[in-house]
Amino acid sequence: MKQRIVVFSGAGMSAESGINTFRDSGGLWENYNIEDVATPQAWEADPDLVTDFYNMRRKNILDASPNKAHLAIARLETEHFVRVITQNIDDLHERAGSKDVLHLHGNIRFSKSSGPDQEDAYFPIDGWQLTADDLSPKGFRLRPHVVWFGEAVPEYDNAIEIMKSAEILVVIGTSLQVYPAAGIIHYASPGCKKYIIDPNVDELAVPQDFIKIKSNVGTGIEKFREFL
Ligand SMILES: NC(=O)c1ccc[n+]([C@@H]2O[C@H](COP(=O)([O-])OP(=O)(O)OC[C@H]3O[C@@H](n4cnc5c(N)ncnc54)[C@H](O)[C@@H]3O)[C@@H](O)[C@H]2O)c1
């Protein structure tokens, strides 16, 4: 029988594709101050630095490929209704074939206006480089379509609705430390079967009704499929 599966993924999902996570040792942020690259204040202070930082991330993402867990999640669609909510700004779920992906923190392949006309207009970026010459229709500089620390999460309410619809929830590769994103797991219904896949799952604050799969994403998804 087709079931409604919701996948909630984080940076660990893409680690095996060669994209650095957030907090693991060797993670991306060890080399940068968040305040210097991922806040509205950083953009105000030095838009070129912020643009360059995300250009490098975009290049890295374009060079990467979906890993076997991205592919396995996409394949679940042949037997189930699958919706993906990702905290990741990469597009590896889509490139693996997942058809229904909500990006809670934006999508690095797109830009938006940094001016008051930003609304909900997102512009695809051709290649890896955004430049100071890329402007919105009203002439404001374009910035990456990424939700920075201290900014609202426009897709939050949509994510909650998706979460409420889950019969099965799979949380994968997230430390559940970045809020408000991490809070959406609490909107899954009491009757929903819940799984979490993470090699460090014992160290994470996970509600009691979750089945813990202590594993990396590739092996973890295979174990999850055995539960179905
Ligand atoms: N790929 C990306 O787009 C990317 C990369 C880095 C950070 N971010 C952003 O930074 C924030 C970080 O929060 P987060 O909770 O997603 O990430 P996080 O870095 O806080 O946590 C990553 C989690 O992944 C786990 N992990 C590491 N390798 C794994 C593997 N091979 N298999 C399974 N799990 C593995 C770690 O144990 C950890 O719990 C996110 O909101 C996201 O927007 C995105």
The ligand as a MOL file (V3000), in Angstrom:
LIG
                    3D

  0  0  0     0  0            999 V3000
M  V30 BEGIN CTAB
M  V30 COUNTS 44 48 0 0 0
M  V30 BEGIN ATOM
M  V30 1 N 24.5530 20.6660 1.7140 0
M  V30 2 C 24.0850 21.8470 2.1480 0
M  V30 3 O 23.2840 22.4840 1.4960 0
M  V30 4 C 24.5520 22.3670 3.4780 0
M  V30 5 C 25.8210 22.1050 3.9510 0
M  V30 6 C 26.2200 22.6660 5.1850 0
M  V30 7 C 25.3070 23.4290 5.9170 0
M  V30 8 N 24.0670 23.6540 5.4250 0 CHG=1
M  V30 9 C 23.1130 24.4610 6.2300 0
M  V30 10 O 23.5360 24.5100 7.5710 0
M  V30 11 C 22.5380 24.0780 8.4980 0
M  V30 12 C 23.1230 22.9140 9.2760 0
M  V30 13 O 22.1940 22.1620 10.0430 0
M  V30 14 P 22.0650 20.6020 9.7970 0
M  V30 15 O 21.3790 20.0200 10.9790 0
M  V30 16 O 21.5450 20.3730 8.4290 0 CHG=-1
M  V30 17 O 23.5590 20.1070 9.7500 0
M  V30 18 P 24.6540 19.9080 10.8990 0
M  V30 19 O 25.9860 20.0900 10.2460 0
M  V30 20 O 24.3350 20.7050 12.1060 0
M  V30 21 O 24.5150 18.3890 11.2660 0
M  V30 22 C 24.9030 17.4180 10.3270 0
M  V30 23 C 24.4590 16.0890 10.8800 0
M  V30 24 O 24.7600 15.1420 9.8680 0
M  V30 25 C 25.3360 14.0210 10.4890 0
M  V30 26 N 26.1580 13.3560 9.4770 0
M  V30 27 C 27.4340 13.6410 9.0870 0
M  V30 28 N 27.8310 12.8040 8.1240 0
M  V30 29 C 26.7720 11.9820 7.8910 0
M  V30 30 C 26.5460 10.8980 6.9990 0
M  V30 31 N 27.4860 10.4890 6.1460 0
M  V30 32 N 25.3490 10.2680 7.0530 0
M  V30 33 C 24.3850 10.6860 7.9210 0
M  V30 34 N 24.5210 11.7000 8.7720 0
M  V30 35 C 25.7100 12.3380 8.7550 0
M  V30 36 C 26.1010 14.5480 11.6820 0
M  V30 37 O 26.2490 13.5340 12.6710 0
M  V30 38 C 25.1910 15.6830 12.1560 0
M  V30 39 O 24.2590 15.2370 13.1180 0
M  V30 40 C 21.3560 23.6560 7.6910 0
M  V30 41 O 20.2880 24.4140 8.0910 0
M  V30 42 C 21.7210 23.9170 6.2270 0
M  V30 43 O 20.9140 24.9670 5.7270 0
M  V30 44 C 23.6710 23.1360 4.2210 0
M  V30 END ATOM
M  V30 BEGIN BOND
M  V30 1 1 1 2
M  V30 2 2 2 3
M  V30 3 1 2 4
M  V30 4 1 4 5
M  V30 5 2 4 44
M  V30 6 2 5 6
M  V30 7 1 6 7
M  V30 8 2 7 8
M  V30 9 1 8 9
M  V30 10 1 8 44
M  V30 11 1 9 10
M  V30 12 1 9 42
M  V30 13 1 10 11
M  V30 14 1 11 12
M  V30 15 1 11 40
M  V30 16 1 12 13
M  V30 17 1 13 14
M  V30 18 2 14 15
M  V30 19 1 14 16
M  V30 20 1 14 17
M  V30 21 1 17 18
M  V30 22 2 18 19
M  V30 23 1 18 20
M  V30 24 1 18 21
M  V30 25 1 21 22
M  V30 26 1 22 23
M  V30 27 1 23 24
M  V30 28 1 23 38
M  V30 29 1 24 25
M  V30 30 1 25 26
M  V30 31 1 25 36
M  V30 32 1 26 27
M  V30 33 1 26 35
M  V30 34 2 27 28
M  V30 35 1 28 29
M  V30 36 1 29 30
M  V30 37 2 29 35
M  V30 38 1 30 31
M  V30 39 2 30 32
M  V30 40 1 32 33
M  V30 41 2 33 34
M  V30 42 1 34 35
M  V30 43 1 36 37
M  V30 44 1 36 38
M  V30 45 1 38 39
M  V30 46 1 40 41
M  V30 47 1 40 42
M  V30 48 1 42 43
M  V30 END BOND
M  V30 END CTAB
M  END
